[in-house]
Amino acid sequence: METRRIGALDVSLVGLGCNNFGMKLDEDASARVVHAAIDAGITFFDTADIYGRTKSEVFLGRALSSHRDAVVIATKFGLPVDDHRQGARPEYVRQAAEDSLRRLGTDRIDLYQLHQPDPSVPIADTLGALDELVRAGKVREIGCSNFSAEQLREAQAATRRTAASFVSVQNEYSLLNREAEREVLAECERLGLAFLPYFPLASGLLTGKYALGAPVPEGSRLSKSWAASRFLSDERLATVDALAAWARSRGRTTLELAMSWLASRQTVASVIAGATTPEQVRANASAAGWPLSATDHAEIETILRKR
């Protein structure tokens, strides 16, 4: 599989999102997905301290224990683990990192990401604590998530010349959510940051499982009311149908289109997709290899603008 760079890290073009571990998947099922990912050439694994109520880090660390030096582990901090463990205060950054290192069973976190901005803490203070972790060898690179272009600029301005700085930003981005194109992607290019799209398949809408006028598959994420209200609409399903027809006319699937469209952006370092079965992770891993031409992009853009 193709690799790209996040700072000093080489990562696979398709990454595995581990938010299902500890929620939908128990430890054995999580391990099967992880091992299928490794067999498929995936080397980048993205989790967070809150996923699975901290179990995701534990399950991931155990599954990767014999592969540690061959993979890149990313995790996040800042969202509430409980009433006391949350935010980006320097003392908590240090505590959260130690907690994640222990749960992951490793001596370093390859990419440590602030899960969301904390307006109550000056970004310079958070960056200072993260720099200490880098200098101590406990973290290799640092990143952020859910940051606006203005917040990226503020973080860059607050970074001391010799200190660690953010090398990546992880925001939502897909064929159905292009908010990142307004400012963030351009800011990433200007600052030399890697971009990591989450929800690349729009919570499953772009997997080919959903169609306008068809019932929502039972047991799927979008069968839940909270997810349906956010992601499902006739307009979105009509767009998915049009994209699916375009992909089929070229002998491809909606999944291949969704993954390859993101991978065609050079600012994108790795397309992080979750999976609940080895079959899903193998499909995701092989879906980003469609080289889309300029004509393809223009036709896709026409479909998206019509909706």
Backbone as CSV, one residue per row, in Angstrom:
resi,resn,N_x,N_y,N_z,CA_x,CA_y,CA_z,C_x,C_y,C_z
1,MET,0.836,-1.191,0.000,0.000,0.000,0.000,0.877,1.249,0.000
2,GLU,0.398,2.284,-0.687,1.105,3.557,-0.712,1.216,4.120,0.699
3,THR,2.333,4.792,0.969,2.504,5.473,2.251,2.686,6.966,2.024
4,ARG,2.295,7.734,3.021,2.485,9.181,3.002,3.022,9.618,4.355
5,ARG,3.292,10.912,4.487,3.966,11.403,5.683,3.041,12.230,6.579
6,ILE,3.204,12.000,7.875,2.654,12.883,8.900,3.849,13.314,9.736
7,GLY,4.365,14.494,9.473,5.600,14.885,10.135,6.709,13.908,9.773
8,ALA,7.299,13.285,10.789,8.373,12.317,10.568,7.860,10.892,10.423
9,LEU,6.541,10.709,10.433,5.950,9.377,10.427,5.545,8.960,9.020
10,ASP,5.860,7.727,8.644,5.352,7.129,7.420,4.099,6.336,7.759
11,VAL,2.988,6.646,7.086,1.724,5.971,7.394,1.092,5.432,6.120
12,SER,0.317,4.367,6.259,-0.396,3.797,5.123,-1.501,4.753,4.669
13,LEU,-1.750,4.764,3.360,-2.748,5.673,2.794,-4.140,5.425,3.363
14,VAL,-4.434,4.190,3.719,-5.670,3.866,4.429,-5.303,3.528,5.870
15,GLY,-5.979,4.159,6.809,-5.764,3.869,8.219,-6.981,3.182,8.809
16,LEU,-6.810,2.596,9.973,-7.919,1.945,10.667,-8.363,2.799,11.837
17,GLY,-9.625,3.230,11.804,-10.219,3.914,12.940,-10.730,2.895,13.942
18,CYS,-10.381,3.095,15.204,-10.633,2.068,16.225,-11.739,2.464,17.203
19,ASN,-12.680,3.296,16.751,-13.736,3.748,17.648,-14.744,2.649,17.982
20,ASN,-14.775,1.573,17.188,-15.699,0.468,17.481,-15.184,-0.460,18.584
21,PHE,-13.894,-0.401,18.856,-13.308,-1.304,19.838,-13.815,-0.946,21.244
22,GLY,-14.336,-1.942,21.930,-14.859,-1.699,23.260,-16.305,-1.254,23.265
23,MET,-16.853,-0.966,22.094,-18.280,-0.628,21.985,-18.979,-1.746,21.216
24,LYS,-18.865,-1.718,19.902,-19.473,-2.772,19.093,-18.687,-4.072,19.177
25,LEU,-17.380,-3.966,19.391,-16.515,-5.144,19.323,-15.866,-5.437,20.667
26,ASP,-15.838,-6.726,21.027,-15.101,-7.132,22.215,-13.619,-7.290,21.850
27,GLU,-12.816,-7.758,22.792,-11.374,-7.797,22.554,-10.998,-8.761,21.425
28,ASP,-11.601,-9.932,21.390,-11.263,-10.904,20.349,-11.646,-10.393,18.963
29,ALA,-12.843,-9.822,18.848,-13.287,-9.291,17.554,-12.421,-8.112,17.123
30,SER,-12.012,-7.287,18.077,-11.126,-6.164,17.770,-9.788,-6.672,17.233
31,ALA,-9.259,-7.697,17.869,-7.974,-8.256,17.434,-8.063,-8.816,16.025
32,ARG,-9.182,-9.435,15.701,-9.332,-9.973,14.345,-9.314,-8.854,13.302
33,VAL,-9.964,-7.746,13.620,-9.961,-6.613,12.700,-8.552,-6.030,12.569
34,VAL,-7.852,-5.876,13.676,-6.494,-5.333,13.652,-5.568,-6.223,12.826
35,HIS,-5.641,-7.521,13.041,-4.748,-8.422,12.320,-5.078,-8.479,10.838
36,ALA,-6.366,-8.353,10.494,-6.748,-8.278,9.081,-6.198,-6.998,8.457
37,ALA,-6.207,-5.919,9.222,-5.670,-4.656,8.726,-4.177,-4.778,8.437
38,ILE,-3.441,-5.378,9.345,-2.003,-5.562,9.139,-1.748,-6.413,7.897
39,ASP,-2.508,-7.493,7.749,-2.350,-8.364,6.581,-2.656,-7.623,5.286
40,ALA,-3.541,-6.606,5.360,-3.925,-5.844,4.162,-2.974,-4.678,3.874
41,GLY,-1.958,-4.514,4.707,-0.973,-3.460,4.474,-1.207,-2.184,5.243
42,ILE,-2.189,-2.164,6.125,-2.449,-0.979,6.940,-1.445,-0.912,8.089
43,THR,-0.816,0.245,8.244,0.160,0.434,9.321,-0.232,1.563,10.274
44,PHE,-1.333,2.258,9.975,-1.725,3.425,10.761,-3.021,3.131,11.506
45,PHE,-2.974,3.228,12.828,-4.116,2.887,13.689,-4.452,4.097,14.553
46,ASP,-5.702,4.552,14.455,-6.122,5.772,15.129,-7.194,5.461,16.167
47,THR,-6.934,5.845,17.408,-7.885,5.629,18.492,-7.994,6.905,19.318
48,ALA,-8.611,6.822,20.482,-8.733,7.947,21.414,-8.998,7.395,22.796
49,ASP,-8.654,8.186,23.816,-8.843,7.694,25.181,-10.312,7.453,25.508
50,ILE,-11.224,8.179,24.861,-12.643,8.010,25.195,-13.307,6.852,24.457
51,TYR,-12.685,6.321,23.401,-13.342,5.274,22.624,-13.523,4.016,23.464
52,GLY,-14.737,3.473,23.417,-15.019,2.267,24.186,-14.825,2.460,25.670
53,ARG,-14.991,3.725,26.129,-14.764,4.032,27.553,-13.383,3.565,27.994
54,THR,-12.393,3.917,27.216,-10.954,3.645,27.385,-10.554,2.230,26.965
55,LYS,-11.528,1.359,26.625,-11.165,-0.012,26.254,-10.502,-0.103,24.885
56,SER,-10.800,0.850,24.001,-10.222,0.788,22.660,-8.704,0.791,22.723
57,GLU,-8.138,1.686,23.530,-6.679,1.721,23.646,-6.139,0.398,24.182
58,VAL,-6.819,-0.165,25.156,-6.368,-1.434,25.738,-6.398,-2.544,24.690
59,PHE,-7.523,-2.679,23.986,-7.665,-3.737,22.988,-6.662,-3.546,21.850
60,LEU,-6.481,-2.301,21.413,-5.547,-2.031,20.316,-4.120,-2.344,20.731
61,GLY,-3.737,-1.901,21.911,-2.384,-2.150,22.379,-2.057,-3.626,22.464
62,ARG,-3.002,-4.410,22.965,-2.769,-5.849,23.072,-2.680,-6.501,21.694
63,ALA,-3.547,-6.081,20.772,-3.550,-6.678,19.431,-2.271,-6.341,18.657
64,LEU,-1.670,-5.181,18.973,-0.469,-4.755,18.246,0.831,-5.074,18.983
65,SER,0.735,-5.747,20.100,1.923,-5.924,20.951,3.094,-6.568,20.228
66,SER,2.820,-7.508,19.339,3.914,-8.181,18.632,4.267,-7.491,17.314
67,HIS,3.599,-6.383,17.020,3.842,-5.643,15.771,4.248,-4.199,16.043
68,ARG,4.551,-3.875,17.283,4.666,-2.469,17.685,5.619,-1.658,16.814
69,ASP,6.764,-2.196,16.474,7.746,-1.409,15.739,7.406,-1.259,14.261
70,ALA,6.401,-1.982,13.792,6.035,-1.928,12.373,4.808,-1.060,12.116
71,VAL,4.240,-0.482,13.168,2.989,0.277,13.015,3.121,1.662,13.632
72,VAL,2.174,2.516,13.267,2.076,3.878,13.813,0.766,3.969,14.593
73,ILE,0.871,4.297,15.876,-0.303,4.413,16.743,-0.589,5.885,17.008
74,ALA,-1.812,6.281,16.703,-2.286,7.636,17.008,-3.398,7.539,18.037
75,THR,-3.371,8.400,19.007,-4.483,8.487,19.949,-4.762,9.950,20.246
76,LYS,-5.831,10.193,20.994,-6.286,11.563,21.240,-6.639,11.741,22.718
77,PHE,-6.642,12.983,23.142,-7.040,13.338,24.502,-7.852,14.623,24.437
78,GLY,-8.558,14.922,25.505,-9.237,16.204,25.619,-10.729,16.107,25.807
79,LEU,-11.400,15.186,25.121,-12.825,14.989,25.359,-13.012,14.306,26.713
80,PRO,-14.164,14.455,27.341,-14.327,13.947,28.703,-14.255,12.425,28.807
81,VAL,-13.284,11.944,29.550,-13.247,10.534,29.947,-14.209,10.342,31.115
82,ASP,-14.199,11.307,32.008,-15.166,11.384,33.108,-15.215,12.843,33.548
83,ASP,-15.839,13.110,34.680,-15.998,14.497,35.121,-14.677,15.181,35.433
84,HIS,-13.652,14.422,35.720,-12.374,15.003,36.150,-11.301,14.927,35.065
85,ARG,-11.414,13.987,34.156,-10.383,13.797,33.130,-10.880,14.328,31.787
86,GLN,-10.488,15.569,31.488,-10.905,16.206,30.239,-10.145,17.501,30.074
87,GLY,-10.172,18.036,28.859,-9.603,19.346,28.602,-8.139,19.304,28.193
88,ALA,-7.517,20.491,28.161,-6.153,20.620,27.636,-5.236,21.391,28.573
89,ARG,-5.545,21.373,29.874,-4.631,21.983,30.837,-3.311,21.212,30.849
90,PRO,-2.187,21.882,31.005,-0.896,21.190,30.963,-0.804,19.997,31.897
91,GLU,-1.292,20.147,33.148,-1.197,19.029,34.085,-2.036,17.848,33.615
92,TYR,-3.163,18.135,32.980,-3.984,17.025,32.472,-3.381,16.414,31.222
93,VAL,-2.765,17.213,30.368,-2.096,16.659,29.177,-1.094,15.594,29.601
94,ARG,-0.313,15.901,30.634,0.689,14.942,31.107,0.028,13.690,31.673
95,GLN,-1.041,13.871,32.459,-1.747,12.723,33.040,-2.389,11.876,31.950
96,ALA,-3.045,12.518,30.991,-3.728,11.791,29.924,-2.740,10.976,29.103
97,ALA,-1.568,11.545,28.841,-0.554,10.812,28.078,-0.080,9.576,28.835
98,GLU,0.168,9.729,30.118,0.608,8.573,30.911,-0.478,7.498,30.938
99,ASP,-1.742,7.926,31.062,-2.843,6.957,31.069,-2.926,6.208,29.739
100,SER,-2.767,6.929,28.623,-2.838,6.280,27.315,-1.649,5.357,27.086
101,LEU,-0.468,5.769,27.509,0.702,4.895,27.380,0.491,3.587,28.134
102,ARG,-0.074,3.698,29.331,-0.323,2.492,30.123,-1.356,1.598,29.453
103,ARG,-2.457,2.180,28.990,-3.499,1.366,28.368,-3.006,0.737,27.066
104,LEU,-2.232,1.472,26.302,-1.714,0.949,25.033,-0.580,-0.051,25.239
105,GLY,0.005,-0.057,26.421,1.104,-0.978,26.690,2.338,-0.675,25.866
106,THR,2.632,0.613,25.692,3.756,1.028,24.861,4.561,2.095,25.573
107,ASP,5.766,2.357,25.066,6.604,3.379,25.682,6.547,4.705,24.944
108,ARG,5.806,4.756,23.816,5.664,6.020,23.108,4.377,6.024,22.288
109,ILE,3.829,7.205,22.129,2.675,7.430,21.262,3.215,8.096,20.003
110,ASP,2.935,7.525,18.855,3.511,8.059,17.625,2.896,9.400,17.232
111,LEU,1.571,9.512,17.328,0.894,10.772,17.018,-0.119,11.031,18.129
112,TYR,0.113,12.102,18.894,-0.756,12.429,20.023,-1.545,13.673,19.652
113,GLN,-2.883,13.555,19.659,-3.738,14.594,19.106,-4.689,15.183,20.150
114,LEU,-4.786,16.501,20.153,-5.796,17.195,20.949,-7.133,17.019,20.240
115,HIS,-8.099,16.357,20.914,-9.321,15.916,20.257,-10.223,17.074,19.826
116,GLN,-10.189,18.156,20.564,-10.933,19.346,20.170,-10.315,20.552,20.882
117,PRO,-10.504,21.756,20.354,-9.963,22.934,21.030,-10.561,23.089,22.426
118,ASP,-9.751,23.599,23.329,-10.223,23.902,24.683,-10.109,25.405,24.880
119,PRO,-11.210,26.148,24.735,-11.142,27.613,24.812,-10.765,28.139,26.185
120,SER,-10.811,27.276,27.204,-10.487,27.734,28.556,-8.988,27.716,28.839
121,VAL,-8.200,27.179,27.899,-6.751,27.045,28.107,-6.015,27.688,26.933
122,PRO,-5.070,28.596,27.188,-4.280,29.156,26.085,-3.579,28.028,25.321
123,ILE,-3.651,28.076,24.005,-3.065,26.993,23.214,-1.561,26.891,23.452
124,ALA,-0.912,27.993,23.785,0.519,27.960,24.065,0.822,27.079,25.277
125,ASP,-0.062,27.081,26.273,0.150,26.252,27.459,0.036,24.769,27.105
126,THR,-0.961,24.432,26.291,-1.126,23.041,25.871,0.057,22.587,25.037
127,LEU,0.482,23.420,24.106,1.625,23.078,23.256,2.898,22.911,24.084
128,GLY,3.036,23.703,25.131,4.208,23.560,25.993,4.260,22.199,26.659
129,ALA,3.105,21.735,27.147,3.056,20.416,27.781,3.306,19.312,26.759
130,LEU,2.760,19.464,25.563,2.991,18.468,24.511,4.462,18.439,24.102
131,ASP,5.088,19.601,24.054,6.512,19.662,23.728,7.341,18.916,24.773
132,GLU,6.961,19.033,26.043,7.662,18.288,27.098,7.587,16.789,26.846
133,LEU,6.409,16.321,26.417,6.240,14.887,26.140,7.106,14.442,24.967
134,VAL,7.216,15.307,23.960,8.069,14.980,22.811,9.530,14.927,23.251
135,ARG,9.944,15.911,24.013,11.340,15.952,24.474,11.672,14.760,25.368
136,ALA,10.675,14.256,26.088,10.885,13.098,26.964,10.850,11.781,26.197
137,GLY,10.524,11.826,24.916,10.461,10.610,24.108,9.185,9.816,24.271
138,LYS,8.202,10.398,24.955,6.936,9.690,25.162,5.968,9.887,24.008
139,VAL,6.192,10.912,23.213,5.379,11.229,22.042,6.327,11.580,20.903
140,ARG,6.012,11.097,19.695,6.876,11.398,18.547,6.414,12.641,17.794
141,GLU,5.129,12.738,17.494,4.584,13.894,16.800,3.259,14.276,17.460
142,ILE,2.866,15.539,17.294,1.607,15.996,17.872,0.686,16.537,16.778
143,GLY,-0.607,16.375,17.014,-1.601,16.843,16.055,-2.824,17.358,16.783
144,CYS,-3.818,17.779,16.006,-5.055,18.287,16.579,-6.231,17.772,15.775
145,SER,-7.408,17.978,16.297,-8.629,17.506,15.645,-9.740,18.524,15.869
146,ASN,-10.608,18.667,14.871,-11.749,19.583,14.955,-11.314,21.032,15.139
147,PHE,-10.204,21.396,14.514,-9.704,22.768,14.549,-10.136,23.515,13.290
148,SER,-10.450,24.786,13.446,-10.721,25.653,12.304,-9.397,26.187,11.757
149,ALA,-9.456,26.827,10.596,-8.250,27.425,10.022,-7.693,28.502,10.955
150,GLU,-8.570,29.297,11.551,-8.115,30.334,12.482,-7.420,29.722,13.690
151,GLN,-7.943,28.624,14.207,-7.316,27.973,15.355,-5.978,27.346,14.980
152,LEU,-5.857,26.865,13.767,-4.564,26.355,13.296,-3.534,27.475,13.233
153,ARG,-3.958,28.639,12.766,-3.045,29.780,12.696,-2.625,30.222,14.100
154,GLU,-3.573,30.219,15.024,-3.256,30.599,16.409,-2.232,29.642,17.013
155,ALA,-2.415,28.341,16.744,-1.478,27.340,17.269,-0.091,27.523,16.663
156,GLN,-0.052,27.811,15.371,1.234,28.021,14.714,1.941,29.242,15.293
157,ALA,1.187,30.312,15.522,1.779,31.542,16.060,2.266,31.361,17.495
158,ALA,1.627,30.436,18.233,1.981,30.223,19.641,3.151,29.271,19.824
159,THR,3.583,28.614,18.764,4.653,27.627,18.866,6.011,28.306,18.913
160,ARG,6.810,27.966,19.906,8.181,28.476,19.962,9.005,27.852,18.848
161,ARG,9.990,28.570,18.381,10.739,28.155,17.190,11.347,26.769,17.331
162,THR,11.843,26.422,18.494,12.526,25.133,18.674,11.624,24.063,19.279
163,ALA,10.348,24.384,19.450,9.439,23.449,20.123,8.658,22.626,19.114
164,ALA,8.078,21.528,19.607,7.207,20.701,18.777,5.964,21.499,18.394
165,SER,5.488,21.265,17.192,4.270,21.933,16.726,3.365,20.901,16.073
166,PHE,2.116,21.255,15.897,1.174,20.347,15.256,1.661,20.007,13.849
167,VAL,1.588,18.723,13.506,1.950,18.287,12.155,0.735,17.790,11.389
168,SER,-0.425,17.714,12.064,-1.613,17.179,11.404,-2.868,17.756,12.020
169,VAL,-3.941,17.699,11.242,-5.272,18.043,11.749,-6.239,16.982,11.245
170,GLN,-7.099,16.512,12.126,-8.077,15.489,11.795,-9.481,16.089,11.929
171,ASN,-10.119,16.305,10.782,-11.463,16.873,10.742,-12.352,16.009,9.866
172,GLU,-13.650,16.228,9.975,-14.575,15.484,9.120,-14.443,15.940,7.667
173,TYR,-14.459,14.974,6.747,-14.344,15.298,5.317,-14.769,14.087,4.506
174,SER,-15.653,14.303,3.566,-16.096,13.236,2.667,-16.767,13.870,1.463
175,LEU,-17.177,13.040,0.525,-17.940,13.527,-0.618,-19.212,14.257,-0.190
176,LEU,-19.733,13.915,0.979,-20.982,14.497,1.457,-20.781,15.584,2.502
177,ASN,-19.569,15.796,2.947,-19.270,16.872,3.895,-17.939,17.495,3.481
178,ARG,-18.025,18.640,2.845,-16.836,19.270,2.256,-16.466,20.571,2.971
179,GLU,-16.868,20.676,4.211,-16.580,21.882,4.988,-15.084,22.178,5.021
180,ALA,-14.252,21.145,5.061,-12.801,21.337,5.141,-12.259,22.104,3.948
181,GLU,-12.974,22.073,2.837,-12.503,22.755,1.631,-12.641,24.265,1.726
182,ARG,-13.437,24.755,2.659,-13.652,26.206,2.773,-12.350,26.918,3.132
183,GLU,-11.671,26.417,4.169,-10.445,27.086,4.616,-9.378,26.124,5.122
184,VAL,-9.781,25.050,5.760,-8.824,24.218,6.495,-7.810,23.551,5.572
185,LEU,-8.249,22.998,4.451,-7.308,22.333,3.558,-6.266,23.309,3.017
186,ALA,-6.695,24.501,2.668,-5.746,25.513,2.187,-4.763,25.903,3.282
187,GLU,-5.252,25.985,4.521,-4.365,26.317,5.634,-3.367,25.190,5.887
188,CYS,-3.812,23.954,5.715,-2.899,22.814,5.846,-1.772,22.907,4.816
189,GLU,-2.113,23.254,3.587,-1.091,23.407,2.546,-0.127,24.524,2.906
190,ARG,-0.652,25.627,3.392,0.194,26.773,3.739,1.147,26.448,4.872
191,LEU,0.650,25.712,5.875,1.458,25.413,7.060,2.223,24.102,6.947
192,GLY,1.970,23.328,5.884,2.635,22.043,5.729,2.098,20.973,6.652
193,LEU,0.807,21.031,6.961,0.184,20.056,7.846,-0.445,18.924,7.046
194,ALA,-0.377,17.715,7.579,-1.096,16.588,6.990,-2.556,16.668,7.415
195,PHE,-3.449,16.293,6.508,-4.871,16.287,6.825,-5.355,14.848,6.923
196,LEU,-6.114,14.553,7.993,-6.658,13.213,8.228,-8.178,13.306,8.264
197,PRO,-8.868,12.829,7.234,-10.326,12.911,7.236,-10.967,11.827,8.090
198,TYR,-11.875,12.233,8.978,-12.676,11.211,9.663,-14.088,11.225,9.093
199,PHE,-14.839,10.155,9.359,-16.123,9.910,8.687,-15.973,9.986,7.168
200,PRO,-14.954,9.340,6.589,-14.754,9.419,5.130,-15.886,8.775,4.347
201,LEU,-16.623,7.877,5.008,-17.732,7.195,4.345,-19.076,7.730,4.826
202,ALA,-19.050,8.915,5.435,-20.276,9.570,5.912,-21.100,8.625,6.768
203,SER,-20.416,8.024,7.755,-21.058,7.103,8.693,-21.754,5.939,7.991
204,GLY,-21.180,5.513,6.857,-21.696,4.339,6.145,-22.504,4.655,4.909
205,LEU,-22.928,5.922,4.747,-23.749,6.272,3.589,-23.048,5.973,2.271
206,LEU,-21.713,6.057,2.264,-20.955,5.880,1.031,-20.371,4.473,0.883
207,THR,-20.907,3.529,1.627,-20.425,2.149,1.507,-21.192,1.360,0.452
208,GLY,-22.331,1.895,-0.004,-23.159,1.165,-0.956,-24.308,0.413,-0.300
209,LYS,-24.432,0.523,1.029,-25.484,-0.206,1.756,-26.816,0.526,1.761
210,TYR,-26.800,1.819,1.414,-27.995,2.640,1.552,-28.422,3.175,0.190
211,ALA,-29.730,3.248,-0.028,-30.253,3.759,-1.289,-31.577,4.463,-1.043
212,LEU,-31.868,5.451,-1.874,-33.114,6.198,-1.758,-34.305,5.272,-1.962
213,GLY,-35.263,5.307,-1.018,-36.459,4.490,-1.116,-36.330,3.098,-0.557
214,ALA,-35.104,2.702,-0.159,-34.878,1.367,0.403,-34.828,1.471,1.928
215,PRO,-35.238,0.423,2.629,-35.173,0.464,4.090,-33.725,0.511,4.580
216,VAL,-33.522,1.171,5.700,-32.192,1.222,6.306,-31.851,-0.163,6.847
217,PRO,-30.677,-0.708,6.506,-30.319,-2.049,6.981,-30.394,-2.157,8.495
218,GLU,-31.044,-3.182,8.972,-31.204,-3.382,10.411,-29.851,-3.627,11.055
219,GLY,-29.621,-2.960,12.176,-28.375,-3.129,12.905,-27.261,-2.215,12.456
220,SER,-27.456,-1.476,11.362,-26.431,-0.553,10.888,-26.398,0.684,11.770
221,ARG,-25.308,1.453,11.670,-25.195,2.657,12.490,-26.336,3.619,12.216
222,LEU,-26.740,3.739,10.949,-27.778,4.694,10.598,-29.180,4.205,10.931
223,SER,-29.290,3.005,11.484,-30.592,2.556,11.973,-30.911,3.178,13.326
224,LYS,-29.910,3.800,13.948,-30.106,4.469,15.235,-30.604,5.885,14.983
225,SER,-31.507,6.347,15.786,-32.175,7.626,15.537,-31.206,8.799,15.518
226,TRP,-30.214,8.813,16.441,-29.299,9.951,16.493,-28.471,10.039,15.226
227,ALA,-28.051,8.887,14.702,-27.241,8.885,13.485,-28.090,9.205,12.265
228,ALA,-29.300,8.671,12.225,-30.182,8.923,11.091,-30.504,10.409,10.973
229,SER,-30.744,11.054,12.102,-31.099,12.471,12.064,-29.947,13.326,11.571
230,ARG,-28.720,12.870,11.799,-27.562,13.648,11.369,-27.185,13.369,9.920
231,PHE,-27.237,12.109,9.508,-26.674,11.727,8.215,-27.705,11.427,7.128
232,LEU,-28.905,10.976,7.510,-29.872,10.518,6.513,-30.816,11.637,6.082
233,SER,-30.968,11.781,4.787,-31.981,12.666,4.218,-32.189,12.218,2.781
234,ASP,-33.356,12.536,2.232,-33.623,12.169,0.840,-32.619,12.827,-0.105
235,GLU,-32.236,14.059,0.208,-31.282,14.770,-0.641,-29.929,14.054,-0.659
236,ARG,-29.475,13.655,0.527,-28.189,12.949,0.596,-28.267,11.596,-0.099
237,LEU,-29.352,10.874,0.106,-29.495,9.572,-0.533,-29.570,9.706,-2.044
238,ALA,-30.183,10.760,-2.531,-30.233,10.994,-3.978,-28.819,11.246,-4.526
239,THR,-28.030,11.986,-3.769,-26.644,12.224,-4.177,-25.857,10.921,-4.192
240,VAL,-26.043,10.103,-3.170,-25.366,8.803,-3.102,-25.768,7.935,-4.292
241,ASP,-27.039,7.921,-4.627,-27.504,7.134,-5.776,-26.830,7.598,-7.067
242,ALA,-26.728,8.925,-7.239,-26.096,9.457,-8.451,-24.608,9.104,-8.505
243,LEU,-23.937,9.208,-7.367,-22.513,8.837,-7.307,-22.329,7.341,-7.564
244,ALA,-23.222,6.533,-7.001,-23.136,5.084,-7.184,-23.310,4.711,-8.651
245,ALA,-24.263,5.377,-9.341,-24.485,5.089,-10.763,-23.263,5.475,-11.582
246,TRP,-22.664,6.609,-11.247,-21.451,7.046,-11.956,-20.314,6.040,-11.752
247,ALA,-20.127,5.581,-10.508,-19.074,4.605,-10.223,-19.339,3.291,-10.955
248,ARG,-20.596,2.827,-10.939,-20.933,1.564,-11.618,-20.655,1.639,-13.112
249,SER,-20.882,2.801,-13.706,-20.647,2.951,-15.144,-19.172,2.791,-15.497
250,ARG,-18.332,2.840,-14.491,-16.891,2.655,-14.678,-16.385,1.366,-14.047
251,GLY,-17.325,0.497,-13.683,-16.955,-0.791,-13.107,-16.412,-0.695,-11.701
252,ARG,-16.808,0.355,-10.987,-16.312,0.590,-9.632,-17.469,0.660,-8.647
253,THR,-17.136,0.697,-7.359,-18.150,0.768,-6.313,-18.164,2.158,-5.679
254,THR,-19.233,2.442,-4.950,-19.319,3.700,-4.216,-18.195,3.795,-3.190
255,LEU,-17.876,2.693,-2.559,-16.783,2.664,-1.584,-15.470,3.069,-2.234
256,GLU,-15.165,2.499,-3.392,-13.926,2.855,-4.092,-13.905,4.335,-4.454
257,LEU,-15.046,4.851,-4.879,-15.120,6.269,-5.229,-14.860,7.134,-4.007
258,ALA,-15.525,6.835,-2.900,-15.394,7.652,-1.697,-13.962,7.670,-1.176
259,MET,-13.334,6.511,-1.132,-11.971,6.424,-0.601,-10.954,7.026,-1.568
260,SER,-11.092,6.737,-2.843,-10.117,7.214,-3.825,-10.225,8.711,-4.048
261,TRP,-11.442,9.254,-3.948,-11.624,10.701,-4.079,-10.860,11.434,-2.985
262,LEU,-10.921,10.944,-1.764,-10.159,11.546,-0.678,-8.656,11.343,-0.866
263,ALA,-8.284,10.139,-1.262,-6.859,9.824,-1.429,-6.219,10.650,-2.536
264,SER,-7.034,11.163,-3.462,-6.489,11.960,-4.563,-6.026,13.333,-4.094
265,ARG,-6.434,13.744,-2.883,-5.973,15.010,-2.315,-4.598,14.789,-1.683
266,GLN,-3.590,15.472,-2.184,-2.237,15.261,-1.678,-2.072,15.727,-0.244
267,THR,-2.915,16.639,0.210,-2.864,17.073,1.611,-3.312,15.950,2.539
268,VAL,-4.129,15.043,2.033,-4.612,13.913,2.834,-3.480,12.893,2.991
269,ALA,-3.128,12.605,4.240,-2.055,11.649,4.505,-2.571,10.225,4.630
270,SER,-3.732,10.070,5.248,-4.314,8.738,5.433,-5.813,8.880,5.597
271,VAL,-6.557,8.007,4.932,-8.013,8.007,5.035,-8.387,7.028,6.144
272,ILE,-8.881,7.539,7.246,-9.146,6.716,8.428,-10.576,6.190,8.361
273,ALA,-10.708,4.891,8.211,-12.035,4.281,8.128,-12.169,3.211,9.202
274,GLY,-13.295,3.199,9.890,-13.562,2.162,10.879,-14.018,0.880,10.212
275,ALA,-13.998,-0.198,10.964,-14.449,-1.496,10.455,-14.856,-2.358,11.638
276,THR,-15.843,-3.211,11.415,-16.277,-4.127,12.471,-16.000,-5.580,12.126
277,THR,-15.540,-5.848,10.899,-15.217,-7.215,10.489,-13.940,-7.207,9.663
278,PRO,-13.222,-8.322,9.606,-12.060,-8.409,8.722,-12.421,-8.129,7.266
279,GLU,-13.600,-8.551,6.843,-14.018,-8.320,5.457,-14.128,-6.824,5.172
280,GLN,-14.686,-6.068,6.112,-14.805,-4.626,5.922,-13.437,-3.964,5.837
281,VAL,-12.534,-4.352,6.698,-11.228,-3.698,6.692,-10.466,-4.038,5.421
282,ARG,-10.627,-5.252,4.911,-9.968,-5.602,3.648,-10.555,-4.796,2.485
283,ALA,-11.867,-4.606,2.501,-12.513,-3.810,1.452,-12.029,-2.360,1.502
284,ASN,-11.958,-1.798,2.704,-11.481,-0.419,2.847,-10.041,-0.281,2.363
285,ALA,-9.214,-1.248,2.723,-7.795,-1.180,2.386,-7.561,-1.190,0.883
286,SER,-8.412,-1.883,0.152,-8.217,-2.003,-1.300,-8.984,-0.948,-2.091
287,ALA,-9.709,-0.065,-1.392,-10.628,0.849,-2.080,-10.005,2.167,-2.505
288,ALA,-8.792,2.468,-2.059,-8.217,3.791,-2.316,-7.257,3.809,-3.497
289,GLY,-7.262,2.762,-4.295,-6.280,2.673,-5.371,-6.771,3.056,-6.753
290,TRP,-7.932,3.705,-6.842,-8.489,4.109,-8.136,-7.915,5.481,-8.506
291,PRO,-7.070,5.563,-9.541,-6.507,6.866,-9.929,-7.523,7.684,-10.716
292,LEU,-8.102,8.668,-10.082,-9.125,9.497,-10.712,-8.472,10.576,-11.588
293,SER,-8.968,10.707,-12.803,-8.427,11.699,-13.733,-9.064,13.060,-13.492
294,ALA,-8.522,14.069,-14.154,-9.108,15.409,-14.064,-10.542,15.403,-14.591
295,THR,-10.782,14.626,-15.648,-12.138,14.507,-16.182,-13.062,13.855,-15.163
296,ASP,-12.560,12.805,-14.489,-13.352,12.155,-13.443,-13.743,13.162,-12.364
297,HIS,-12.780,13.940,-11.915,-13.053,14.922,-10.863,-14.098,15.940,-11.315
298,ALA,-14.003,16.361,-12.561,-14.965,17.332,-13.073,-16.375,16.740,-13.102
299,GLU,-16.492,15.491,-13.510,-17.809,14.850,-13.570,-18.378,14.617,-12.172
300,ILE,-17.522,14.228,-11.237,-17.959,14.074,-9.845,-18.447,15.401,-9.295
301,GLU,-17.699,16.470,-9.584,-18.069,17.794,-9.113,-19.429,18.207,-9.671
302,THR,-19.682,17.866,-10.909,-20.981,18.184,-11.516,-22.117,17.483,-10.779
303,ILE,-21.907,16.219,-10.443,-22.927,15.474,-9.688,-23.166,16.138,-8.334
304,LEU,-22.098,16.493,-7.643,-22.245,17.068,-6.309,-22.887,18.449,-6.345
305,ARG,-22.615,19.227,-7.361,-23.169,20.572,-7.445,-24.641,20.567,-7.822
306,LYS,-25.096,19.492,-8.441,-26.497,19.400,-8.830,-27.396,19.099,-7.635
307,ARG,-26.810,18.667,-6.537,-27.604,18.211,-5.393,-27.654,19.257,-4.282
